[in-house]
Amino acid sequence: MRTKVIRKQEIDHVYEILKPFKGLTVYGTVNSVSRSGMSRRIEFYVATEKNEIRRIGYYIAKIAGYPYDADKGLLVNGCGMDMIFSVLSNFNYVMAQFETGKTLTELLNSGEYGRIYDNYFFDANYRSL
């Protein structure tokens, strides 16, 4: 996960925007892969209960600390694993910290993340487009 510091005010703002989508299925698409295979551009979407498709990649990038380009999606570096899953997991960690008011270390060491935060903000079992 990126170490970029995000102000609480920004998280509050993004949280209010994403709150209606909590628990919905996330759809991820890899828009491009670098020649070296070491980075990807990914965009994320949710389908609302009214069957409207909402693009949410910017908000995920903002919270999880990834660079974002409106035309290409968020930039994630890495290979050898499911990078969409990785981004969603990182996003969920940040949201768990925000919602519980505890640090990630506190959540993981106490075992609370698995017990109390069973309802991830977005399930990392996404659907690929």
Secondary structure as UniProt FT lines:
FT   HELIX           8..18
FT   HELIX           19..21
FT   TURN            22..23
FT   STRAND          26..33
FT   TURN            35..36
FT   STRAND          39..47
FT   TURN            49..50
FT   STRAND          53..55
FT   HELIX           57..64
FT   STRAND          68..69
FT   TURN            70..72
FT   STRAND          73..77
FT   HELIX           83..100
FT   HELIX           104..110
FT   HELIX           112..115
FT   TURN            116..117
FT   STRAND          127..128
//
